[in-house]
Amino acid sequence: MTITAINVRNQFRGKVKEIIEGPVVSEIDVETPSGLIVTSVVTTRSVKDLGLVIGKEVIALVKSTEVSIAAL
């Protein structure tokens, strides 16, 4: 599968750094070349279907209608 066009402006290319696999959902950490960590929670079935393993190159696509900020 290749991505030729997608309507998501926030895209982060990186490599899978960590996978915390659960029975139903899994947490995927993606590290960008600049060191930014993007974390996604996906179904464990999707982890297997996408062939996600540590070191695999991926693109994290972020599309959200809300971003919350808390003051420190």
Residue, then its C-alpha position, 0 to 999 in steps of 0.5 A: m500500500t502506498i499513500t499518494a494523497i491524504n487529507v491530513r496535514n499533521q504527518f510525522r514520519g518516523k520509526v516504531k520505537e516501542i509497542i505495548e501490546g494488549p489483548v484488544v488495543s496496543e500502544i505504539d510509540v513512533e520516534t521522529p528524526s528530531g526525537l519527537i515521540v508520537t503515541s497512538v493507541v490502535t487495535t492489536r489486530s491493526v498492529k498485526d495487519l500493518g506488520l508493525v515491529i520495532g524499527k519499522e518506518v511509518i507515518a503518524l497521521v494526526k487529525s483531531t477536532e480538539v487539542s487540550i492544553a493545561a497550564l503548568 
